[in-house]
Amino acid sequence: MSETKSVVKFGTDGWRGIIADDFTYANVRVAVAAIANYVLSHEDAKAGVCIGWDTRFGSQSFARVAAQVIADAGIPVQLAKDVTPTPALSFAVRERKAAGGVMITSSHNPAEWNGVKYKASYGGSGKPSIMTAIESYLDKPLAKAATPASITEVDFLPEYVAAIARFVDLEAIKASGFKFLLDVMYGAGRGVVAGIFSKADIPYTEIRNEINPAFPGINPEPILPHIAETQVAVVGERCDAGLVTDGDADRIGSVDEYGNVVDAHKLLSLIAWWLLERKKWPGELTRAFNTTKMMDRIAAKYGRKLNEHGIGFKYVADLMLEKEILVGGEESGGIGISKHLPERDGMLNSLLVANVMADEKKTLGELIAALQEEFGEHQYGRIDMHISEELKQSAISRAKAGVDEFAGMKVLRVETMDGIKFFLDNPEAKTKKNAAETWLLLRASGTEPLLRVYSESCSTESVEKVLKSATDFVNAGKA
């Protein structure tokens, strides 16, 4: 009789599953046992493991199960007393010199999901080599220690809050007179930036800050349609920007003073520009394969190298540990500043956006307009296609076989670093100053049953046209 394998699989940033279906106590034990085996074999296990949990259904209970597995293996555990954002857990791992960290969260996924993230001793996502090593221990037995190690409940927030508050100029933000809308999407960021602003006497309104594991009406992901309420609130509360964090508060989204969504690509570009132009800090830039090429133009202006990498923040963390990286980011709102942590941090980035506004004396909308004027109009769109595995594989194989055009635009070249990316000859680009390149990317998700379709171009109309053509191409594979 063959050995039964668990359903646990570590993707770009850990393992996720549907609660009570595959995300069960038994499978959490399997995932955490693999982490414990890795720590025992590759890290200083005596340094212990920090464990955090978010606002999702059962997160605290799953965290306690994880703590018991690790402690039973003889590894001391520091367990969060209360809801903890992922960046605060990562910060605690590094500052407390722990062997690693476990975060119970599934970030931006719908309410029925939960997950296990691993944070390495340096305070960031596990490098690809670490995640591969952890996965190699799945379904391997974990020896129990003769005496279980201790489980100590701690508050990870105070030291983290003090660190991100020191990172920005709160006096300048206060003096600007700008008012901010903070939307924590029922997630773990509740009260963090609000608490900093309150103490500094900076005007703000915080919404969706109660704990509600159902995430009523939304997925806690800081993009449309889930931030429609933010758009309304920014205008209604007469704020100069809306700053949004996802379920575990490691990602940022935003809305300008008119209620227009400012996507993560523009925020990454804005923060990179400000750090280069005003702070003049050293270091190279990074961006994921599915992220704006405006970053390439900013890097070129300031004579910095631009590193392009696979999708998933672990690739950013990997580069930050190898060389001097100023800032790195990904399409879904994960932006990391290496002077802080080799980790994405939605709360720090919210503070940074407020700081940029204060220094430049411009609202968020005015800042983005200036950025587009200097580096060319870059617009972006993404469609998540929940389709059958058969149709998904059909689309990928047909794309790999070669496509001549999308939306009447000739394919100029193809790149396959992570998914299949088509660069298109867009006639509209010839009519615009400094127009963005037009590209389309097809990528099968590593953690969810879907195909993601991304596009960037020189106008929103052009993006919509390309995305429509791409979805038609995918659906053409239906029997």
C-alpha positions in Angstrom: 0.0 0.0 0.0 1.5 3.3 -1.0 2.2 6.1 1.5 -0.5 8.8 1.6 1.0 12.3 1.0 -0.5 15.4 2.5 -2.0 18.2 0.4 0.4 20.7 1.9 2.6 22.5 -0.7 4.6 25.6 -0.1 4.1 28.2 -2.8 5.7 31.6 -3.3 5.2 32.6 0.3 4.0 29.6 2.2 1.0 27.3 2.2 -2.7 28.2 1.9 -5.9 26.2 2.0 -9.6 26.3 2.6 -10.5 26.1 6.2 -12.0 22.7 7.2 -11.4 21.3 3.7 -7.6 21.1 3.5 -6.6 23.8 6.0 -7.2 21.5 9.0 -5.4 21.0 12.3 -3.8 17.9 10.9 -2.4 19.6 7.9 -1.2 22.6 9.9 0.7 20.1 12.0 2.2 18.6 8.8 3.3 22.1 7.5 4.6 23.2 10.9 6.5 19.9 11.4 8.3 20.5 8.2 9.3 24.0 9.4 10.4 22.6 12.7 12.5 19.9 11.0 14.1 22.7 8.9 14.9 24.8 11.9 16.4 21.8 13.8 18.6 21.0 10.8 19.6 24.4 9.4 19.1 27.1 12.1 20.0 27.7 15.7 17.0 26.0 17.2 17.8 27.2 20.7 17.0 30.7 19.5 13.4 29.7 19.1 10.6 30.6 16.8 8.2 33.5 16.9 4.5 32.8 15.9 1.9 35.4 14.9 -1.7 35.2 13.8 -4.2 37.5 12.1 -7.9 38.3 12.2 -9.1 35.3 10.2 -11.4 32.6 11.5 -9.5 30.2 13.7 -6.1 31.9 13.3 -5.4 32.1 17.1 -6.4 28.4 17.5 -4.2 27.3 14.6 -1.3 29.4 16.0 -1.6 27.5 19.3 -1.5 24.2 17.5 1.6 25.4 15.6 3.2 26.5 18.9 2.6 23.1 20.4 4.2 21.2 17.5 7.3 23.4 17.6 7.6 23.3 21.4 7.2 19.5 21.5 10.2 19.3 19.1 12.3 21.1 21.8 12.2 24.5 20.1 11.2 27.5 22.3 8.2 29.5 21.1 7.3 33.1 21.5 3.6 33.2 20.7 1.7 36.5 19.9 -0.8 37.5 22.6 -3.0 39.3 20.1 -3.6 39.9 16.4 -0.2 40.6 14.8 0.5 42.0 11.3 2.9 39.9 9.3 5.6 42.7 9.1 5.5 43.0 12.9 6.1 39.3 13.2 9.0 39.5 10.7 10.5 42.4 12.6 10.2 40.5 15.9 12.0 37.5 14.3 15.0 39.7 13.4 15.1 41.9 16.4 14.8 39.0 18.9 17.4 37.0 16.9 15.0 34.1 16.5 15.7 31.1 14.3 12.6 31.9 12.3 8.9 32.8 12.4 5.5 31.3 11.6 2.6 33.5 10.6 -0.9 32.1 10.5 -2.6 34.1 7.7 -3.6 33.8 4.1 -3.1 37.4 3.5 -5.5 38.7 0.8 -7.4 35.5 0.1 -11.2 35.2 0.6 -12.6 34.5 4.1 -12.8 30.8 3.7 -9.0 30.5 3.3 -6.2 30.5 5.9 -2.5 29.7 5.6 1.0 29.3 7.1 3.8 31.7 6.1 7.4 31.1 7.1 9.7 34.0 8.0 13.5 33.5 8.0 15.9 34.6 10.7 16.7 37.8 8.8 13.1 39.0 9.1 11.7 38.3 5.7 10.2 35.8 3.3 12.2 32.6 3.1 14.5 32.6 0.1 13.7 30.1 -2.6 16.4 27.8 -1.3 14.9 27.9 2.2 11.3 27.2 0.9 12.6 24.3 -1.1 14.4 22.9 1.9 11.2 23.2 4.1 9.1 21.5 1.4 11.6 18.6 1.4 10.7 17.8 5.0 6.9 17.5 4.3 5.6 14.2 5.5 8.9 13.4 7.2 8.5 12.4 10.9 9.4 15.0 13.5 11.1 13.7 16.6 9.7 14.8 20.0 12.1 16.2 22.5 12.4 14.4 25.9 11.1 17.6 27.5 8.9 20.1 25.5 10.3 23.6 25.2 8.6 26.7 26.6 5.7 28.6 25.0 5.8 32.3 26.1 3.0 34.7 25.1 4.4 38.1 24.0 3.3 41.4 22.5 5.2 41.9 19.3 3.7 45.3 18.4 5.3 48.0 20.6 8.9 47.5 19.2 7.6 47.3 15.7 5.4 50.4 15.9 8.3 52.4 17.4 10.6 51.4 14.5 8.2 52.4 11.7 7.3 55.6 13.4 11.0 56.5 13.6 11.4 55.7 9.9 9.4 58.8 8.8 9.0 62.5 9.6 5.8 62.6 11.6 6.3 66.3 12.3 6.4 67.1 8.6 3.3 65.0 8.0 1.4 66.8 10.8 2.6 70.2 9.5 1.3 69.4 6.0 -2.3 69.6 7.2 -3.2 66.6 5.0 -5.9 64.3 6.2 -5.8 60.5 5.6 -8.3 57.8 5.2 -7.0 54.5 6.6 -8.8 51.3 5.5 -7.5 48.2 7.3 -10.1 45.9 5.5 -11.0 44.1 8.8 -7.4 42.9 8.9 -4.4 42.8 11.2 -3.3 46.4 10.5 -6.2 47.7 12.7 -5.0 50.5 14.9 -1.4 50.5 13.9 -1.0 53.5 11.6 -4.1 55.0 13.3 -2.3 54.8 16.6 0.8 56.5 15.2 -1.2 59.3 13.6 -3.3 59.7 16.8 -0.2 60.1 18.9 1.3 62.6 16.4 -1.9 64.5 16.1 -2.2 63.8 12.4 -5.8 64.0 11.1 -7.2 60.6 9.9 -10.3 58.4 9.7 -10.0 54.7 10.1 -12.6 52.4 8.5 -13.4 48.7 8.5 -11.3 48.3 11.7 -13.5 45.9 13.6 -12.6 42.2 13.7 -14.9 40.3 11.4 -13.5 37.0 10.0 -16.2 37.0 7.3 -14.7 40.1 5.7 -18.2 41.1 4.7 -18.7 41.7 1.0 -15.0 41.7 0.2 -11.7 39.8 0.0 -9.2 41.7 2.1 -7.1 42.6 -1.0 -6.4 46.3 -1.6 -7.7 46.5 -5.2 -11.1 46.9 -6.9 -13.8 45.9 -6.3 -12.8 45.4 -2.7 -11.8 49.1 -2.1 -15.0 50.6 -3.6 -16.0 51.6 0.0 -12.6 53.3 0.4 -13.2 55.4 -2.7 -16.5 56.7 -1.3 -15.1 57.3 2.2 -12.1 59.3 0.9 -14.4 61.8 -0.8 -17.0 61.7 1.9 -14.4 62.4 4.7 -12.6 65.0 2.5 -9.3 63.2 2.8 -6.2 63.9 0.7 -5.4 60.2 0.2 -6.8 56.8 1.2 -4.2 54.3 2.4 -5.3 50.6 2.4 -3.7 47.5 3.9 -4.6 43.9 3.2 -5.6 41.1 5.6 -2.2 40.7 7.2 -1.1 44.3 6.5 2.0 43.5 4.4 0.6 45.0 1.2 -0.6 48.5 0.4 -3.3 49.9 -1.9 -4.4 53.5 -2.2 -7.0 56.0 -3.5 -6.4 59.6 -4.3 -8.4 62.6 -3.1 -11.0 62.2 -5.8 -11.6 58.6 -5.1 -9.5 57.3 -8.0 -7.6 54.1 -7.4 -3.8 54.5 -7.4 -2.4 51.1 -8.2 0.6 49.5 -6.4 2.8 50.0 -9.5 2.5 53.8 -9.1 3.1 53.6 -5.4 6.2 51.5 -5.9 7.4 54.0 -8.5 6.5 57.0 -6.3 8.4 55.6 -3.3 11.4 54.7 -5.4 11.5 58.1 -7.0 11.3 59.9 -3.6 14.0 57.7 -2.1 16.3 58.5 -5.0 15.4 62.1 -5.6 15.1 63.3 -2.0 16.8 60.8 0.3 19.5 60.0 -2.2 20.0 56.6 -0.5 22.3 54.1 -2.3 21.2 50.8 -3.8 19.7 49.1 -6.8 16.0 48.7 -7.6 14.0 45.5 -8.1 10.6 44.6 -9.5 8.7 41.4 -10.3 8.2 40.2 -13.8 4.5 41.3 -13.7 5.3 44.8 -12.4 5.5 48.2 -14.1 8.3 49.1 -16.4 8.1 52.7 -15.1 10.6 51.4 -12.6 13.1 50.8 -15.4 12.8 54.4 -16.5 13.3 55.7 -12.9 16.3 53.4 -12.5 17.8 54.7 -15.7 17.3 58.4 -14.8 19.2 57.9 -11.5 21.9 55.6 -12.9 20.8 52.6 -10.8 20.6 49.0 -11.8 17.1 47.5 -12.2 16.8 43.9 -11.2 13.8 41.9 -12.7 12.8 38.7 -11.0 10.1 36.1 -10.6 6.7 36.7 -9.0 6.7 36.4 -5.2 8.3 38.6 -2.6 10.8 35.9 -1.7 12.7 36.9 -4.8 13.0 40.5 -3.6 14.2 39.2 -0.2 16.8 37.0 -1.9 18.2 40.0 -3.8 18.2 42.2 -0.7 20.4 39.6 1.1 22.8 39.3 -1.8 23.4 42.9 -2.6 22.5 46.5 -1.8 18.9 47.0 -2.8 17.2 50.3 -2.1 13.6 49.3 -2.7 11.9 46.3 -4.3 8.3 45.4 -5.1 5.7 43.3 -6.7 2.4 43.7 -8.5 0.1 43.0 -5.6 1.2 45.9 -3.4 4.2 44.3 -1.7 7.0 46.9 -1.4 10.1 46.4 0.7 12.7 48.9 1.9 15.9 47.1 2.8 16.9 49.8 5.4 13.9 48.6 7.4 13.5 44.9 6.6 13.9 42.5 3.6 10.1 42.3 3.8 7.0 44.0 2.3 5.2 46.2 4.8 1.9 47.9 4.0 1.9 50.0 7.2 5.4 51.4 6.7 4.6 52.2 3.1 1.4 54.0 4.2 3.5 56.2 6.4 6.0 56.7 3.5 3.3 57.8 1.1 2.1 60.3 3.7 5.7 61.5 4.1 6.1 62.0 0.3 2.9 64.0 0.2 4.2 66.2 3.1 7.6 66.8 1.6 6.4 67.5 -1.9 3.3 69.5 -0.6 1.1 67.7 -3.0 -1.9 65.4 -2.7 -1.6 61.8 -3.8 -3.4 62.6 -7.1 -1.0 65.5 -7.8 2.0 63.3 -7.1 0.9 60.6 -9.5 0.1 63.1 -12.2 3.7 64.6 -11.9 5.2 61.1 -12.0 3.2 60.2 -15.2 4.2 63.5 -16.8 7.9 62.9 -16.2 8.2 59.1 -16.9 5.3 58.6 -19.3 1.7 57.5 -18.8 1.7 53.9 -17.5 -1.7 52.2 -17.0 -2.2 48.7 -15.7 -4.9 46.1 -15.5 -5.3 42.5 -14.2 -8.0 39.9 -14.7 -8.2 36.7 -12.5 -9.8 33.9 -14.6 -11.3 31.2 -12.4 -11.3 28.4 -15.0 -10.9 24.6 -15.2 -7.5 23.1 -15.1 -8.0 21.8 -18.6 -8.8 25.2 -20.0 -5.9 26.8 -18.1 -3.4 24.2 -19.4 -4.8 24.6 -22.9 -4.3 28.4 -22.8 -0.7 28.1 -21.6 0.2 25.4 -24.2 -1.3 27.5 -27.0 0.5 30.6 -25.8 3.8 28.7 -25.6 3.2 27.4 -29.2 3.3 31.0 -30.5 0.8 33.8 -31.0 1.2 36.5 -33.7 -1.0 39.2 -32.3 -3.4 40.3 -29.6 -6.1 43.1 -30.1 -4.7 43.7 -33.6 -1.3 44.4 -32.2 1.7 42.4 -33.5 3.7 40.5 -31.0 7.2 42.0 -31.0 8.9 39.6 -28.6 8.1 37.0 -25.9 9.7 36.6 -22.4 9.1 33.5 -20.2 10.8 34.3 -16.8 7.5 33.6 -14.9 4.6 32.9 -17.2 4.4 34.0 -20.8 4.8 37.7 -21.5 4.1 39.2 -24.9 5.4 42.7 -25.9 3.0 44.3 -28.5 3.4 46.9 -31.2 0.8 49.4 -30.1 -0.1 52.1 -32.7 -1.4 54.4 -30.0 2.1 54.5 -28.4 3.4 56.4 -31.5 0.9 59.2 -30.8 2.0 59.8 -27.2 5.1 61.4 -25.6 7.3 58.9 -23.8 4.6 56.2 -24.1 4.8 53.1 -22.0 5.5 49.8 -23.6 2.5 47.6 -24.2 2.7 44.1 -22.8 0.5 41.2 -21.8 1.3 38.4 -19.4 -0.4 35.0 -18.9 0.5 33.2 -15.6 -1.1 30.2 -13.9 -1.3 30.8 -10.1 0.9 28.7 -7.9 -1.5 28.8 -4.9 -5.0 29.2 -6.4 -7.1 27.5 -9.1 -6.9 30.4 -11.6 -5.1 32.0 -14.5 -4.0 35.5 -14.1 -3.9 37.9 -17.1 -1.9 41.2 -16.7 -1.3 44.1 -19.0 0.4 47.5 -19.0 0.1 50.1 -21.7 0.0 53.8 -22.4 -3.8 54.3 -21.7 -6.6 52.6 -19.8 -8.4 52.0 -23.1 -5.4 50.2 -24.5 -5.1 48.0 -21.4 -8.8 47.1 -21.6 -8.5 46.2 -25.2 -5.5 43.9 -24.6 -7.1 42.2 -21.6 -10.3 41.6 -23.6 -8.3 40.0 -26.4 -6.4 37.8 -24.0 -9.5 36.5 -22.3 -11.0 35.7 -25.7 -7.8 33.8 -26.5 -8.1 31.8 -23.2 -11.8 31.0 -23.7 -11.2 29.9 -27.3 -9.8 26.7 -25.8 -13.3 25.6 -24.5 -14.6 22.4 -26.1 
